[in-house]
């Protein structure tokens, strides 16, 4: 199993580290446009191999896509990171050109690759890849929902004062501060609805804290987060590599599911060796349907800024 990560910044390097430590890939290629940067990150990570007991080979390359040839999975983290006060949507003009070029180069050298898009605005970048590459839709996955759901579970565990292993829940909708739809109604603590433990007011607070999870970290760190995004991507890569058939909320191209068409947006999906193998349609109540419709309208508005 060969995995390529394009963009050796904090998120890309964290993803490469988590993939290597989990020891399911034979090789991880880090690629970046900055001279020597990916090579340095790869060398630094390889010097942890004996300490962290992994055998995955990590190599770095400065913009040489021939080194990515034969990749089974490729992660696109390329683009400028979000700065304090900047929305994901404001990134579109710069990042669209970068993502389009990266995807084209990856497919040229690995025509059967499954692409995982991380670059923001993530749903729109995922849609762009669908519209410009010609890959089957199961081969293109947007990462956002996996990360948003992890943040949701963190906030739920915090509110419940419970171990996070007890908590389950998911976030659907757009990967943006206004587009996320945390499904508090369906969230559970060891199979018991969280509403049995938390008031409606507290659940609403959990939901709001989840929505601004990325912005909160950007304000604290001065740049985008990297540990949780890297872990979220590595979980998707592992699900594909190991054919785990796990359900992750992720940005999928919809053709009628959830009443939506011609859009990539976060919905639960089964992830396995064939990539995004099946979109799972869950029964939403009227309020949740209204929220995901509103979220989709926001994503489509951002998509309208693309030059396809």
N, C-alpha and C positions, 0 to 999 in steps of 0.2 A: 504494500500500500504506500503510494507516494502522495504526499500532500504539499501543495504550494501555498504560501502566504505572501500576498503582494502588499507591500507596505510594512516596513520593519520598525515602525514606531511602537509606542507603548502597547497598543491593542494587538498589533500583529505579533510582536515579540512575546507577549503574554500568551497568546493563542499557541504559538510554536512551542513555548515552554510546557504548557499543559498537555499538548498532544504528545510531546516527547516523554514526559513523565508517566503518562498513561501507558506508554510502551506498546501501542497497537500498530503504529506506522513504522515502516522500514526506513523511510526518509522524509524529512521536512526540508523544503527549499524556501528560504527567505529571500525576497527580491525587493529592491528599493532603487529609486533613481539617484539617491545621494551617494556619491562615490565612496566606496568602502564601508558604508554604514551597515548594510545587511551582512557583509562578511564579518565585521566586528561583532555584531549581535550574535551571529551563528557561532563564532569562536568562543565568545563568552559563555553561551549556553552549553556548548560542548564540553567546556571545562567544569560543568556541574554534573556531567554524566556519571562519573564514578561516585560522586557524593549522593546523587539522587537515584542511582541504580537503574539507569535506562540505557538501552542499546540503540535507540533511534539515532540515525545519522542526521545532523543538521548542517546544511550548507548555505552559504550566502552568495548572492550575485547582485552586481550593479547593472540592473536593466537588461540583462541577457536572458531573454525568454527561452532560448534554446535549452537552458539548464532546467526548465520546468517541464520539458517534454515527457509525456507519459504519465502526467499527474492524474490520479483518480479523482481527487477533490482539490479545488482551489478556492482560497478565501481572498476576497477583495476588500482590503481595509483602506485602500489608497484615497487620498484627498486631504484637504486641510481639516484640522480638528475644530470643534466648536469652541469659540472663545466666550468669556463671560459676557452675558447680555445678548449673545447671538443665538438665534433660533436655528434649528436644523434646516428649515426651509431657505434661510439666507445663504446656505452653502451651495445651492443648486447650480448656479451659473458656473462655478469653478469645477465642482466635483463631477458634473455630468460628462464633461469632455474627458476627464481623467478616467472615469469608470468605463466609458465606451471604448477607449483605446486599450485599456488593460484587458477587458473581456475579450476583445478581438485578438490580441496577442496570445492570450492563454489558449483560446480555442484553436488557433493556428497550429500550436505545438501539441495540444492534447484535445483532439476533436470529440472525445467521449467523456470529457471532464464534467463533474458536477460543480457548479459555482455557488458559493455562499457569499452573499453581498452584505457588507457591514457598513460601507460608506454612507454618509448622510447627505440629504434626507433619504433614509434607507428604503422606504416603500417606493419612492419615486425612482431611486437608482435601480431597484429590483425590476420595476416596470420597464425602465430604459433597456436593461439587459434582455428582457423578454422581447422587446420590440426591435432590437437591432442585431441580435446574434443568430437567430434561427435555431437555437437549441430547443429541444423538447421542453415543455413547461415543467416536467418533473425534475429537470436538471438544473433548475434555478430556484434558489431558496434565499429569502431575506431573513436575516438573523433576529430582528428586533423583538418579536414576541417572547423568545426564549429568555432574553435578558430582562424584559419588562416583568415577566412572570416570576423570575428569581427575585427581583426587587419587591414584588408584591408579597411573596412568601416571607421575605425578610421583615417587611412591615407588619404582616399578620402575626408572625412569631413574636415580634416586639410587643405588639398590643396584647397578645394572649399570655405573654410571659411564659411561653412554651418552647421546647426544643424545636428547631426548624424541621427536623425529621418527622415531627408529628403533623406538619402543616402541608396542605396541598391547595393549589389555586392557580388560576391562569388569567392572563390579560390578552384580550383580542383587540382588533382595531389598528389604527395607524400608530406608528412608532414616533409619536410626538407628544409634547406636553398636553395638548388639547385633544389628541385623537385616541388616546388609550381608553380602553373599556375594561377596567378590572371587574371580574365577575365575582363580586362579593357574595352573591346569592348562592353560588355553587361552591364556594371555598369551604374546606373542611379541616377539622382537627381530628386526626385519626378516625375519619369517616363520619364524625359528628359535625353538622353545619356550624360554622363559626358564629352564626347568629345566636346560638345557644349560650355563647360565652360573652359576646360583645354587643353593646347597644348599637342601634342604627347610627347614632351620632359618631360613635367611635369607628364604626366601619366606614362611614363617609370620610372620616379623617384619614384612615388607612388608604382609601382610594385616592384621595387628593395627594397624599404624600408619595404614593406610587407614581402618579402622573408626572410629578416634578422631580422624580428620582435622579434623572440625568442632570437637570439644571441645578439641583441642590449640590451635587458633586462638583459640577463645573465651577460653581461659585466658591466652593471650599478649596478646590485644587488649583484653580486658575486655568484649567484645561479639561478636556473630556476624561472620564474615568477609563480605566484599562483592565483592572483585575477581573471584574465581573463580566465585562464584554468579552474578554479573552476566554474566560471559562465557558461562557454561553456558546461561543463559536466552537470551541473544542468539543463540547458535548454533542453538537450537531455533526461535526466531523466524525466523532466516534460512532454515533448512531448509524452513519452511512458505512463507515469502514467495517464495523462489526455486525452489520445487518440487524440492528437491535429492535427495529419496528417500534421505537418509542414514539409517543405522542408529544410533540412540541408545538406550541403556538408559534407560527412563523409566517413571514410574508409570502403568500402564494398568489399565483395568477388565477383569478376567479372568472368562471364562465357560467354564471347563473347561481352558483352556491351563495347562500345567504342573501339571495335576491340581488346580487351584485354582478356586474359584467365589466370586462375590459379594465381591470384594476388589480394591482398587487397590494394586498393588505393582510394584516395579521389574523389568522384563523388556525384552529388546531389541525395538525396534520400528522400522519404516520410517516416517520423518517426511517429509511432502510437503505439497502445496497443500491436501489434504483433511485435514490434521492427522495424527493417528495412523492411518496407512493400513493397516498390517499388523503384527500381533504375530509375531515370529520365534521359533519354538520350536527351541531347540538341544538336542542330546543331553547331558544331565547324567549324571554318574556317581552312584553310590548315595550317596556322602558329600555331594555337592552337592544332590541331591534332598532329603536329610534336613535340610540347612541351610536351604533355601528354605522347606521345610514349617515348620520351627521359626520362621523369620522371619515367615511368614504368620500363625502363631498369635499372635505378639506384636502384629502389626498389627491383627488382629481383636479382640484384647483391648482395644486403644486405641479401635478403632471402636465398641466396646460402650459407651464413655463418651459417645458422641454422643447428642443428643436430636433424633432425626429426626422 
